[in-house]
Amino acid sequence: MTDPATTLAELGERYFRTQHTYDPYNATLLGITDFDGLAGDPSRAASEAAAAAFAALDAEIAAIDPDALDDAGRVDLGVLTVLSRGAGRDAHHALWAANASAKGYVSRQGLVFQAVPAMTITDAGSAARYESRLAGLGAFFTALAQRYAEEAAAGRVSTQLGIQHAIGQLTGHLERDLDDDALLAPTAGADPALRERARETVRAEVRPAMAALADQLRALLPGARPDDRVGISNVPGGAEAYVDAVARHTTTDLTPAQVHQIGLDTLAELRPRWLEIGARALGVHTFPEIAERLRTDPALRFETSGQIVEVAEQALQRAQAAQDDWFPHVDIPACVIEQIDPVDAAGAAMAYYRPPAVDGSRPGAHVLQTTHPTERFRFEYEALAFHESVPGHHLQLATAQVLDLPRYRQHLDVEACSFNEGWGLYAESLAEEMGLYSDDVALLGMLSFASLRACRLVIDTGVHALGWSRQQAVEFMWDNTATTRENAASEVDRYICWPGQALAYQIGKREIVRLRERATAALGDRFDLVGFHGAVLGSGALPLPVLDQNIARWTAGLATAEERSWT
């Protein structure tokens, strides 16, 4: 009879293969090359098959006796239980299919344009995987068009704004010169014959399918959900699906109503700091005055895209110089600054992080918006850098890749959103403790982002659970942050397209802070912040209840020297 630890390891590997076969593009973005040859299958049959596979996994995982495992095994079991159930519910509801958009991660077409250019060709194997994926993209886009038509026929119609963004993205890529096609980016230094074959595949197969997808989306536009019905609860099964999305993205049992109230409470808690730093930095004493000054002072805007990159690079350098004073030392790949493709910029977030490739063929990357620099605020980009690079996502996700963990736990991003994004938001405030912000105006940028993340709790639940309109959500963002109306609208559109994901940031950070305060109170003078950070990061991304258990064990062990050497 197979022992429970071996069974658990086999189930973990099965989860890993099932998840990344169903969504191979996320695997590419996580730095995993095993699935790079797959173009993916966006059909309803594929979603149903994945949901059934995860349900079967759930049953086998639940049959494992935790008492038959050691501490490490119980952590593995806790993580796998949450991951498999979340992935299964996600595949079952397939909210992306009822919410067409251009947003990376949640949009199937957006994932293509984000992941394929990130592929690397270093040998015959990687070349073959690239050509295999490219050869399947025509069928992928054709199946995606069919899926959207089927969903609309079943009453699961997408939003007008999401469809318009998707059409704009497809049109932008189709209007590019073929030799400048983003899907050919991996061939830049490859064999000319391979590039020519890829070029012909894109011309003859991929682009016609993209054009047909755009036509299908245009046909759906007249019946799409208008701006006063953008919430996912407006589609059949949407209310139930949203509850599951909240659970998956927060890894908690918080209700939408509870999350909504936490957002309101957090905004109220932040207001005194706004007044304190605003008076010191700008000489004004009310929040509306501070927000107006930040929005309108031309000295607080960039002039060139190069200045945006420079701020991000300098912030990263300061953080790296201080890194070993705040975290256990670990050797991880480099982090670089890259710019978002201008064609994808209209529907993209301000920035995102892409982990290093496991095979070493690419570094980690803080990828950021640099288009229209005169519309972008100088004071926001330091906090953004600390979130995406160091001490945020790069430190955390690149570290997870070198830990001695099962690979389904080494490579987690959206699957463990509350931990990953909670750590990123925690990193923004930790950077203040580390003395990394250049001045008080940059600290206002930190507060602006903190307020924005609190607004996400209110707006996401407002839109998807309470029936808010798009305009109502935009006005709430405008009233409670220092961002522009354009960015407020962009943020709200992101929440509309990806129900529940925006909740992960503040809920995750709130839990990390709570655990730090609990450990500090329990340990007193014995509390060691470097050791605490090691305990948080040393097991990779975790569901929040499992993180709670880990920190409780660390606290009980009084942070021994051995535990600090977690690599």
N, C-alpha and C positions, 0 to 999 in steps of 0.2 A: 504493500500500500504506500502511495506517495505521501511523504510527510507534508504538513501544512505549509512550511516555509517554501518548499519546492513548488507546491501548487500555487501559492501566492505569486511567486516569481513568474510562473508560466502564464497566469492570468494577467499580470502586469504587462508582459510582452504582447499578449493577445490584444489587450486594450490599446497599446501603443500602435500596433499594426492596423487595427480597425479604425482608430481615430484618424491616423494620417493617410490611410487609403481613402477614407471618406473626404478628407480635407488635405490634399497633398501640398497645397500652396502654403499653408501655415507651417508645414514641416520645413519647407525651403526657407521661409523667413526665420525660423528658429535655428537654422544652420545645419539641418539634417538633410543629407543628400540622397538617402535611401529611396525616397519617393519622388525624386526629381523627374523620373521618366513618365510619371502619370499626369494626364491632363485633367483628371477628375470627372465625375459624373454628377451633374446637377439635377437629374431626373427625380421624380417622386418615388420611383421604385428604389433608387439608391438611398434616399432618405429613410424609407420604410425598412429597407434591409439593414441599414446601420442602426436604426432604433431597435430592431429585433435582436441584433447581435449584442448591443449593449445591455438589453434586458436579460439576455441569457447570461452575460457576464455578471450582472448584478446578483442573480440567483446563486451563482457559484461562489462569488465573493462573500455573500452573506452566510454561506455554509461553513466558512472557515472559523474555527474557534480561536478567538484572540488569546485565550489563556495558553494555547499551544505554541505561541510565538514569543520571541524575546522582545525587548523594548523597541529595537530597530524594526522588527517585523510588524509590531503593532502600529508604528508610525506608517509603514508602507501600507498596511491594511486600511488605516484611516484615510490616507490620501487616495488610494485606489477606489475606495467606496464612494467618495465624493466625486471624483473625476468621472467614473463610469456612469453614475446616475445623472450627473449634469450633462454629459455628452449625449446620453440617450434621450433625455427630455429635449435637448436642443435639436437633435435630429428629428424627433417626433413632431415637434412644433414647426420646425423649419421656418422661423419667422422671417428670415432673409428672403424667402420666396414670396412673401406677402408684403415686402417692403423693398422693392427695387431701389438701388441707389448706386452711387459711385464710390462710396466710402470703403477704403481698404479694410481688411479683416472681415467685415460683415457682408460686403458686396462680393458676390462670386466673380463678377467681371473685374471689380476693383482689385481683388486678390491677384488675378492674372497680371495686371499691369504693374503691380507692386512686386510680385515674386519672380516673374520670369526675368526681368532685367537684373535681378540680384543673383541669378544663377552664375556659376563660374565654370569655365571649361579649362581643365588642367591636364586631362589625359583622355584616352580613348573611351573609358567608361563614362566620364562626365559628358563627353561629346555625344555619346549614344543616348544618354538620358535626355539631354537637351533636345536632340532631334526627335526622339520619341514623344516628348511632351508637345513640341511644336506641331508634329504631325496630327496630334489629337485635338488641337485647339479648334479646328473648324467644326468638328462634331460637338465639341464642348459648347461653343457659342450657339450652335443650332439647337442643342438640347436645352440650353438655358432659355432661349426664346420660347420653346415649346412649354417649358415649365411655367413661365410667367403667364402664358395664355391659359393653361390649365388652372392655375391658381385663380385667375380672374374669373373664369367660368364658374368656379366653385364659390365665388363671392369674396375671395381673399384678394382684394384689389389693392395695389400699391398706392402710395401718395403721389400727388401731382409733382410735388417738389422733388421727390426721389427719382421719379421717372425722368424728369427734366434734367437732373444732374447726370443720370446714367446716359441719356442721349448725348448730352454735351461732352462727356468723357469719350464716348465711342467716336463721335464726330471729330473731336480734336485729334485723336490718334489716326483716324482715317485720312484726315487732311494733311498729315505729315508726308514729306517726301519719303518714299519707300526706303531709301538708304539710311534714313534717320529714324526708322521705326524702332520704338523702345523694345520690342520683342526680339530685335536683332542685337541688342546691347551685349549679350554674352559672347558674341562672335567677333568682337572688336579686335582681339589679338589672335584669333583662331586661324586654322587652315583656310585659305581663300576658297577652296572647293566646298568646304562645309558652309561657309558664309553664303556662297552662291546658292547652295541647295536650300538653306534656311530662307533666304530672300525669296526664292521661288515658291516655297511653301506658304509664306506669309502672303505673297501676292495672289496666288491662285486659290488658296483654300481658306486661310484665316481671315483676310480682309473681307471677302464676300460674305462670310458667316457673320462677321461683326456688323456689316451693313444691314444684313437681314435682321439681326437682333435689334438694331436701332429702329428699323421699320416696324418691327413687332411692338416695341415700346411706344412708338408714335401712335400706333393703332389703339393701344390701351389707354392713352392719355385722356381722351374725353370722358371715360368712366372712372378715372382715378379719384382717390379720396382728396377732397379739397382741404384747405388750410384750417378749417374749423373742425375737421374730423381726422386729424393726423395720428391720434393715439391708436396703438395696436389693439385696444379693446373694441375698436370699431369693426374688426373683422371677425368672422366666426371662430370661436375658440380663443380669441385674443386675450381676454381677461385672465383665463386660466394659464395661458402661456406666459403672460407677464409675471404672474406670481412665481412661476418656475424660473423665469429669467432673473428675477430679483434674488432668488435663492442661489442660483448658479453663480451669478456675478459677485455676490457678497459672501457666499459660503456661510450664511447665517439663516435663521428662521424669522428674521425681521419681516413684518408686514409692510406693504407700501405706505400705509398710514403712519407707522412708526418711523420709517425712513424719512417721510415728508417732514415730520416734526423735528427729527434730528437736524435736518437741513436748516429749518427756521431757527432752532436754538443755536446752531453753530454761527450763523450770521450775526445773531445778537451778541455772542461771545467775542466776535472779532471787532465789533464796532469801537470799543475803547482803544484798541491798538491803532486803528485807522486814525483816530483823533490825535493820539499821542505822536505818532510818527509824521502825520500830515502837518501838524503844527511845527514840528522840528525841521522838516525838510522843505516845506512850501510856505510856511507862515500863515496858513489858513486853518480854520478851527471847526468846520462842520463837514460832514461827509459829502453833501452835494458840492461844496466848494472844492474839496479835494478832488472829487471825481471830475469836475469840470476842468480844473487845471491840468490834470493828467491827460484828459482827452484832447485838449485844445492847444496846449503849449507846443509850438513847433520845435522848440529846442529839445523836446522829449521824443521826437521822431527820428528815424534813421534817414540818411540821405542816399545811401547806396546799399546794394546787396552785400558787398564786401564788408561793410561795417557790421552787418548782422552776423556774418561768419566769424569776424574778429572777436566780437563780444562772447560768442559761444566758445571759441577756442581758448580765450584768456580765462574764462570761468572754469573750463575743464582743467587747464594747467594749474590754477590755484588749488583746485580740489585735489588733484593728484599729488601735489606737493605736501598736502596736509593729511593725506589718506591714512598713512601708517600710524598716525597719532590717535586715530579714532576707530580703527578696524584692525582685526588680526591680518597680518600680511599674507597675501596669496598672489601667486604669479598668474596673471590673466592676460589675454591678448589686448592689443592696443584698441583705443576708441578713436574714430575719426569723425570729422564733421562733413556731412554731405548735404546737398541741396535737393529738395523735392522737384521732380520733373515739372516744368511749367504747365504742361498739358494736364497733369493731374492735380495741380495746385488749387484749382477752383473748388474742388470737392474735398480737399484734404484738411486734416487737422494742422495746427501750427507746427507740430513736430511729431516724430515717433522714433522709437529705438529699434534697431535691427541687430540681433545678437551675432557674434562671430560664427563663421562656418566651423563645424567640428573638425573638418579636415585641414583647417588652417589657411584655406584659400582666400578668405576675406576677413577683415577685422570687424569688431563691433562698430556700429555707426549711429551717431545722433544725426538724424535726417530732418532738416528743418525747412520751413517756408522762408524764401528770400525774395519772392516776387513782390512788386509794389512796395518797396522799402519805405517810401515816404508816408505810407499808411500804417506802419508798424511802430510800436512803442519800444523805445530803448530800455525802459525800466523793466520790461517783462522777460527779457531774454537771458538774464542771469539765472533767475529761478527756473526757467525752462531748461537751461543747460544742466543745472544740478539735478533736476528730475530725470532727464533722459540719459545723462552720462554718469558722472561721479559726483556725489555718492549715491546716485539713483540707480536707474535700470542697468547701466553697463556694469557697475560694480556687482550688483546683485545677480543678474542673469549670466554674465560671463563667469562669475564664481561658481554658480550652480553647475556649469558644464564640467568643471574640474573636480567636483565632489565625487566621492565613492558612493554613488546612488544608482538604483535601477534607472535605465535610460528614460522610462516614462516619467520619472521624477526630475531628471536633469534638465529636461526641455519643456518647460511650461511657461506659457504667456497668458493668452486669453483664458486658458483652462483653469488658471489660478489667479484670476483677475484681482480679487480683493487683496491678496498678499502682494502681488507685483506692483499694482498701482498704489496700494496703500504705502508700500515702501517708497515709491517714487515721490509721493506727496510728503511723507515723513522726511525724506531727504531734503526737500525744499526748506523746511523749518530747521532741520538739523544744520543746514549750511549757515544759518544765522548763528547758532551756537559755535560753529567752527570758525566764525569770523570771515566767511568767504564773500559776503556781499560788499561791493565796492563803496556804497554810500547809502544814505537813508532813502534816496529816491529808488534805488534798487530794492530796498526792503519794502517799499510800497508795491513794487512788482510782486514780491512774495505774497503780500496781503491780497493783492488783486487776484492772484491765482487761488489763494485759499478761499476767498469769497466765491470765486467762480465754481470751485469744487463743491462748496456748500449749496450754491444755487442748483447744481446738478441734482442733488437729492430732492429738492423742492420741485424742479421743473420736470424731471424724468417721471416722477410719480404723478405730478400734476397732469402731464400730457397723457400718460398711458393708463392711469388708474382713475383720475378725477375728471377727465373730459376737457382739459384745457385746450384752447386753440393755440395755433402757432404764434399768433400775435400776442396773446396773453403771456406766453412763455418768454417771448423776446422782451416784452416790457418789464417783466420781473427781473430778467437778467440786467437790463439797462438800469433799473432802479437800485440794484444791489451790488454792482461792480463798477469798475472804472473803464471797462472795455468800450469799444466803439459799437455803434448799432450794427455795422457790417459783421463784426466778429460775434456779437450777441446772436445775430441771425444764423451765422455759420455754426455756432455751438448748439443752438437749439435744433438745427437741422440734423446735426450728428446724433442727438439724443432720440429724435424722431426715427431715424433710420436704424438705430441699434438699441432697442429697448433693454434697459437694465444695466448695460455696461458702465454707464457714467456714474453709477452708484458705488462702484468698487473703490474709488479713490478715497473719499472721506471716510467710508465705513472701515476700510483697511487701516488707514492712518490712525483713526480713533482707537482701534484695537491695539496697535503697536504702542501707542502712547499710554493706554491703560495698563498694558503689561509692564511697560517700563516703570510706571509709577508704582505698580504693585510690588515689583521686585525691589525698587528703591526703598519702599516702606518696610519690606520684610528684612532687607539686608543691612540697612543703615550704612555705616562706614565701610562695610564689606562690599557694597555695590560697586561694580566695575563696569563702566560704560563700554569699554572695548570688549569685555567678555560678553556683555549683553548683546551687543551687535553681532558678535560671533555666534551666539546662541540663536539669534533670529535668522541669520543668513546661513548658518552651518548645516541646515537640513534641506536646503533648497526651498522652493515655494511650497507653502502649506495652506490647506484650508484653515480658516481662523480658529476653529475649535481645536485642531491638532496643534497649531502654534501655541495656543494657551497651555496645552498639556506639556509641550516641550519646555516652555519658559518656566512652568511650575517645577519641572524636574531640575532644570538648571539652577533655579533659585534654591531649591532644597539641597542641592549639592554645593552651595556656597561658591560657585564659580571657581572651581579648582584650576590650577595651572594646566592640567591635562585637557580640561574642557576648552580652554582658550586656544589650544593648538588643534583646531577643528579641521585643518586641512591635512 
